[in-house]
């Protein structure tokens, strides 16, 4: 006598059947809901529990559980996971506080090599040391739990936020001197000619990389390629340094591109701008605290040109007060962006050509 199942048959209305069929064919539904919809439809079509289990390569209890859910709460509702209250948390408040205190230390303070914590490293450290700290409830701590605990305390030891310590005790005085120079410039511009001073905003931009392509760039082709294509490989040819000063009254840019930016290169730049201005004008230069600007070689040159130059130094870590930085920022965003050259000389020539083209604007 053939086997007769005593389990109730599943009754589906047309709208339920259509919804289950749509879910069973869906590519966007979660895989669990798709599989459950297929199981229900197969049982509705008359397949036995064993046949369905073999087809889905699983065991009978799993299939029976799904069929019972469909019979008890409805076919469509049974596709969703049943909410479970879950096991009560076993990690004590004291253990959480200990974990947070560890997260507030550097790994090196705990005898480890890394500089910053990761969730995995914190979990592993807690597992290894929770016993001696008196918190055995952290023995099976997972990194996901670590993340939840630290989030509750608003701690992110895996991230670094930078800050700047004000190291220049004369910051306010130096900033005041810079602002006074800019006020003088505005006054001279309003007067319109006959200036006693020439005002130069000067700085160096070191480390400009000369990079050569290994393969040629592929340019856009209408209807085929929308953007330029570039091979990943490249060759480094070295770096150059740009020394530049902008006349704050006329807007003229004086520049030189060198292999290095030592005292020798700075002295040569001083000689260049010395020759560009009338002998009766005093040249007031805003510049930073680079060692080349106050070196023995620089001071030796300045001694040969008494009363010609006046240096106004920006405070430490305050290059943003120097207007030449506007020009350098624009240069980096435009001409130097993604630049490729065949030689360092080509890079030098292109920088000077660009500066000559924009010599009256920053």
C-alpha positions as CSV (number, residue, x, y, z in Angstrom):
1,X,0.0,0.0,0.0
2,X,1.6,3.4,-1.0
3,X,2.5,5.9,1.7
4,X,-0.3,8.3,2.5
5,X,0.8,11.6,4.2
6,X,-1.3,12.7,7.1
7,X,0.0,16.4,6.8
8,X,-2.7,18.8,5.7
9,X,-2.8,20.1,2.2
10,X,-1.8,23.7,1.5
11,X,-4.5,25.9,0.2
12,X,-3.5,29.0,-1.7
13,X,-5.6,31.8,-3.2
14,X,-4.8,33.2,-6.6
15,X,-3.1,36.3,-5.3
16,X,-1.0,34.2,-2.9
17,X,0.0,31.9,-5.7
18,X,1.0,34.7,-8.0
19,X,3.0,36.4,-5.2
20,X,4.9,33.2,-4.4
21,X,5.6,32.5,-8.1
22,X,7.0,36.0,-8.5
23,X,9.2,35.7,-5.5
24,X,10.5,32.2,-6.6
25,X,11.7,33.8,-9.9
26,X,13.0,37.0,-8.4
27,X,16.6,38.1,-8.8
28,X,16.4,40.8,-6.2
29,X,14.7,39.0,-3.3
30,X,17.0,37.6,-0.6
31,X,18.0,34.0,-1.4
32,X,16.3,32.6,1.7
33,X,12.9,34.0,0.7
34,X,13.3,32.6,-2.8
35,X,14.1,29.2,-1.6
36,X,11.2,29.1,0.9
37,X,8.8,30.2,-1.9
38,X,10.0,27.3,-4.1
39,X,9.5,24.8,-1.2
40,X,6.0,26.0,-0.6
41,X,5.1,25.9,-4.3
42,X,6.5,22.4,-4.7
43,X,4.5,21.2,-1.7
44,X,1.4,22.9,-3.1
45,X,2.0,21.0,-6.4
46,X,2.0,17.6,-4.6
47,X,5.7,16.9,-4.0
48,X,6.4,15.0,-0.7
49,X,8.6,16.2,2.1
50,X,11.4,13.7,1.1
51,X,11.2,14.7,-2.6
52,X,11.6,18.4,-1.8
53,X,14.4,17.7,0.7
54,X,16.4,15.8,-2.0
55,X,15.7,18.4,-4.6
56,X,17.1,21.2,-2.4
57,X,19.9,19.0,-1.0
58,X,18.8,19.4,2.6
59,X,17.1,17.4,5.4
60,X,13.5,16.7,6.1
61,X,13.3,18.7,9.4
62,X,14.1,21.9,7.5
63,X,11.4,21.3,4.9
64,X,8.8,20.2,7.5
65,X,9.5,23.4,9.5
66,X,8.9,25.6,6.5
67,X,5.7,23.7,5.5
68,X,4.4,23.9,9.1
69,X,5.0,27.6,9.2
70,X,3.1,28.0,6.0
71,X,0.2,26.0,7.3
72,X,0.2,27.8,10.6
73,X,0.7,31.5,9.7
74,X,0.0,31.7,5.9
75,X,2.3,30.9,2.9
76,X,3.5,34.5,2.3
77,X,4.0,35.4,5.9
78,X,6.1,32.2,6.5
79,X,8.7,33.5,4.0
80,X,10.0,36.0,6.7
81,X,12.3,35.0,9.5
82,X,10.5,34.7,12.9
83,X,11.8,37.3,15.3
84,X,13.7,35.7,18.2
85,X,14.3,37.3,21.5
86,X,17.8,36.0,21.5
87,X,20.1,35.0,24.4
88,X,20.5,37.6,27.1
89,X,23.8,39.4,27.0
90,X,26.5,37.9,29.2
91,X,29.1,40.7,29.0
92,X,29.1,42.7,32.2
93,X,29.4,46.5,32.4
94,X,32.7,46.1,34.1
95,X,34.1,44.0,31.3
96,X,32.9,46.6,28.7
97,X,34.6,49.4,30.7
98,X,37.8,47.3,30.8
99,X,37.6,46.8,27.0
100,X,37.1,50.5,26.4
101,X,40.0,51.3,28.6
102,X,42.2,49.1,26.5
103,X,40.9,50.7,23.3
104,X,42.0,54.1,24.7
105,X,45.6,52.9,24.8
106,X,48.0,52.4,22.0
107,X,48.7,48.8,21.0
108,X,52.4,49.5,21.7
109,X,51.4,50.3,25.3
110,X,50.0,46.8,25.5
111,X,53.2,45.2,24.2
112,X,52.1,44.9,20.6
113,X,53.7,46.1,17.4
114,X,50.9,48.0,15.5
115,X,50.3,51.7,15.9
116,X,46.5,51.6,15.9
117,X,43.9,49.0,16.9
118,X,41.6,47.1,14.6
119,X,38.4,45.4,15.8
120,X,40.0,42.0,15.3
121,X,43.1,42.9,17.2
122,X,41.1,44.2,20.1
123,X,39.0,41.1,20.2
124,X,42.0,38.9,20.2
125,X,43.8,40.9,22.9
126,X,40.6,40.8,25.1
127,X,40.3,37.0,24.6
128,X,43.9,36.4,25.6
129,X,43.9,38.8,28.7
130,X,40.4,38.9,30.0
131,X,41.0,36.0,32.4
132,X,43.9,37.7,34.2
133,X,41.8,41.0,34.2
134,X,38.9,39.2,35.9
135,X,36.5,39.4,33.0
136,X,36.1,35.8,31.7
137,X,32.9,36.7,29.9
138,X,35.0,38.1,27.1
139,X,36.6,34.8,26.4
140,X,34.6,34.3,23.2
141,X,34.4,38.0,22.2
142,X,33.8,38.6,18.5
143,X,35.0,41.6,16.6
144,X,31.4,42.6,15.8
145,X,30.7,42.7,19.5
146,X,33.7,44.9,20.0
147,X,32.5,47.3,17.4
148,X,29.0,47.5,19.1
149,X,30.6,48.1,22.5
150,X,32.9,50.9,21.3
151,X,30.1,52.5,19.3
152,X,28.0,52.7,22.4
153,X,30.8,54.6,24.1
154,X,31.5,56.6,20.9
155,X,35.1,55.4,20.7
156,X,36.8,54.9,17.3
157,X,40.4,53.7,18.1
158,X,40.9,52.6,14.4
159,X,40.7,56.2,13.2
160,X,43.2,59.1,13.5
161,X,42.2,62.7,13.7
162,X,45.0,65.2,13.2
163,X,45.6,68.4,15.2
164,X,48.3,71.0,15.3
165,X,50.1,72.3,18.3
166,X,50.9,75.9,18.1
167,X,54.7,75.9,18.4
168,X,55.5,79.5,17.5
169,X,55.3,81.7,20.7
170,X,55.4,84.8,18.4
171,X,52.5,83.6,16.2
172,X,50.2,86.6,16.9
173,X,53.0,89.1,16.4
174,X,54.2,87.6,13.1
175,X,50.6,87.3,11.8
176,X,50.1,90.9,12.6
177,X,53.2,91.9,10.7
178,X,52.0,89.9,7.6
179,X,48.6,91.6,7.7
180,X,50.3,95.0,8.0
181,X,52.2,94.3,4.8
182,X,49.0,93.5,3.0
183,X,47.5,96.8,4.3
184,X,50.5,98.6,3.0
185,X,50.0,96.9,-0.4
186,X,46.4,98.1,-0.6
187,X,47.5,101.7,0.3
188,X,50.2,101.6,-2.4
189,X,47.7,100.4,-5.0
190,X,45.3,103.2,-4.1
191,X,48.1,105.7,-4.4
192,X,48.8,104.4,-8.0
193,X,52.6,104.7,-8.6
194,X,55.8,106.0,-7.1
195,X,56.1,103.1,-4.7
196,X,59.0,103.1,-2.2
197,X,58.7,99.4,-1.7
198,X,58.3,96.4,-3.9
199,X,56.2,93.7,-2.2
200,X,57.0,90.0,-3.0
201,X,55.1,87.0,-1.7
202,X,57.6,84.1,-2.0
203,X,57.8,80.4,-1.4
204,X,59.2,77.1,-2.8
205,X,57.2,74.1,-4.1
206,X,59.5,71.2,-3.8
207,X,59.1,67.6,-4.9
208,X,57.3,68.2,-8.2
209,X,57.6,64.7,-9.8
210,X,58.7,64.2,-13.4
211,X,56.9,61.0,-14.5
212,X,57.2,59.3,-17.8
213,X,54.7,57.1,-19.5
214,X,55.8,53.6,-20.5
215,X,53.0,53.4,-23.1
216,X,51.3,56.3,-25.0
217,X,48.0,57.8,-23.8
218,X,44.9,56.8,-25.7
219,X,42.8,59.9,-26.4
220,X,39.0,60.0,-26.5
221,X,37.2,58.9,-29.7
222,X,33.7,60.2,-30.3
223,X,31.2,57.4,-30.0
224,X,33.8,54.9,-28.8
225,X,35.9,56.1,-25.9
226,X,34.6,58.9,-23.6
227,X,37.8,59.5,-21.7
228,X,41.6,59.4,-22.1
229,X,43.1,56.0,-21.3
230,X,46.5,55.7,-19.6
231,X,48.7,52.6,-18.9
232,X,49.2,51.9,-15.2
233,X,53.0,51.6,-15.5
234,X,55.2,54.6,-15.5
235,X,58.8,55.6,-14.8
236,X,60.0,58.2,-12.3
237,X,62.6,60.6,-13.6
238,X,63.2,62.6,-10.4
239,X,61.8,65.7,-8.9
240,X,62.1,69.5,-9.4
241,X,61.6,72.4,-7.1
242,X,59.8,75.6,-8.1
243,X,60.9,78.9,-6.5
244,X,58.4,81.6,-7.2
245,X,57.5,85.1,-6.0
246,X,54.5,87.2,-7.0
247,X,54.6,91.0,-7.0
248,X,51.6,91.9,-4.8
249,X,51.1,95.2,-6.6
250,X,51.6,94.3,-10.3
251,X,50.8,90.6,-10.1
252,X,54.0,89.7,-12.0
253,X,55.3,86.3,-11.2
254,X,59.1,85.7,-11.0
255,X,60.1,82.0,-11.0
256,X,62.9,79.5,-11.4
257,X,62.7,75.7,-11.5
258,X,65.7,73.9,-9.9
259,X,66.8,70.4,-9.1
260,X,67.0,71.4,-5.5
261,X,66.0,74.2,-3.2
262,X,69.1,75.0,-1.1
263,X,70.6,78.3,0.0
264,X,72.4,78.5,-3.3
265,X,69.2,78.4,-5.3
266,X,67.5,80.9,-3.0
267,X,70.4,83.3,-3.3
268,X,70.2,83.0,-7.1
269,X,66.5,83.9,-6.9
270,X,67.3,86.9,-4.8
271,X,69.8,88.0,-7.4
272,X,67.1,87.6,-10.1
273,X,64.5,89.8,-8.4
274,X,67.2,92.2,-7.4
275,X,67.9,92.8,-11.0
276,X,64.2,93.2,-11.9
277,X,63.6,96.2,-9.6
278,X,65.0,99.8,-9.6
279,X,67.9,100.3,-7.2
280,X,66.0,103.0,-5.2
281,X,63.2,100.5,-4.3
282,X,63.4,98.4,-1.2
283,X,62.2,94.8,-1.7
284,X,59.9,93.5,1.1
285,X,59.6,89.7,0.9
286,X,57.0,87.6,2.7
287,X,58.4,84.1,3.2
288,X,58.4,81.1,5.5
289,X,61.0,79.9,8.0
290,X,62.9,77.5,5.7
291,X,66.5,77.1,6.8
292,X,67.8,78.3,3.4
293,X,66.2,81.7,4.1
294,X,68.3,82.4,7.1
295,X,71.4,80.3,6.4
296,X,75.0,81.6,6.6
297,X,75.3,81.6,2.8
298,X,72.1,83.7,2.5
299,X,73.1,86.2,5.1
300,X,76.5,86.5,3.5
301,X,74.8,87.5,0.2
302,X,72.4,89.9,2.0
303,X,75.4,91.7,3.6
304,X,76.6,92.6,0.1
305,X,73.2,94.3,-0.6
306,X,72.6,96.4,2.5
307,X,69.2,98.1,2.9
308,X,67.9,96.3,-0.3
309,X,65.8,93.5,1.2
310,X,63.4,93.2,4.1
311,X,62.2,89.8,5.1
312,X,58.8,89.3,6.8
313,X,58.5,85.8,8.1
314,X,55.2,83.9,8.4
315,X,54.5,82.1,11.7
316,X,55.4,78.4,11.9
317,X,52.8,76.2,10.3
318,X,51.0,79.3,8.8
319,X,51.9,79.1,5.1
320,X,48.2,79.9,4.4
321,X,49.0,83.5,5.3
322,X,51.3,83.7,2.2
323,X,49.4,84.6,-0.9
324,X,51.8,82.8,-3.2
325,X,50.1,79.6,-1.9
326,X,47.0,80.6,-4.0
327,X,49.2,80.3,-7.1
328,X,50.7,77.0,-6.1
329,X,47.3,75.6,-5.3
330,X,46.0,76.6,-8.7
331,X,49.1,75.2,-10.4
332,X,48.7,71.8,-8.7
333,X,45.0,71.6,-9.7
334,X,45.5,72.6,-13.3
335,X,48.8,72.4,-15.1
336,X,50.5,69.8,-12.8
337,X,47.5,67.5,-12.5
338,X,48.2,64.1,-14.1
339,X,51.2,65.6,-16.0
340,X,53.5,63.2,-17.9
341,X,56.8,64.2,-19.5
342,X,59.7,62.5,-21.4
343,X,62.5,64.3,-19.5
344,X,63.0,66.5,-16.4
345,X,63.9,69.4,-18.8
346,X,60.5,69.1,-20.5
347,X,58.8,69.4,-17.1
348,X,60.9,72.5,-16.3
349,X,60.1,74.1,-19.7
350,X,56.4,73.4,-19.4
351,X,56.2,74.9,-15.9
352,X,58.0,78.1,-17.0
353,X,55.9,78.3,-20.1
354,X,52.7,78.0,-18.0
355,X,53.9,80.7,-15.6
356,X,54.9,83.0,-18.4
357,X,51.4,82.6,-19.9
358,X,49.7,83.4,-16.6
359,X,52.3,85.8,-15.3
360,X,49.8,88.5,-14.3
361,X,47.2,86.3,-12.5
362,X,47.2,84.0,-9.6
